[in-house]
Amino acid sequence: MGTNLNAWGGSGVGAVRAAALESWRSSLEQRAQGTAPTSVGIQERTAIRQQFAAQKKRYEAAITQAEGVARRKRDQLQQRITTRRQQPNEEKQQHQVATLHGHKYTLDAIVSATDLTRPSSPPPVARGRGGVGTGVAGIRRRHRDLHPHPAPQNTGHPLRPQTGK
């Protein structure tokens, strides 16, 4: 380091004495730099490594836990999506089954009316206008009884005939 006589000059120290103090200070700095440790000791290094290893372990545990929570949430969300996608399919299947059951009852009525077990005999004839027969009129009445439809409404539409008059 260079001599800094201005630092000593204003304090009543002469130039010679200031140069001596500066030289002494430089020699102390050089000696300190020469004896200063250039690396960390074995015990200190071990302590530092243990400290970082423990910290790393805590971070890895936190990451593993966060991944587990994220995985569970993803699975729950996937389950909700699957459930919601299946609901319309189940409703459609229920409707199809109900419709098929309705057709089965109608088919059973037709089969019983035509009596397919005896193909050589003619189909039974309806008993008349008011009676419950086994012919086509009877099947239609039973179908109406099994599947009632609301009475037609007067819509005022010119192409649809008005009913109930």
Order of alpha helices (4+ residues) and beta strands (2+ residues): alpha-alpha-alpha-alpha
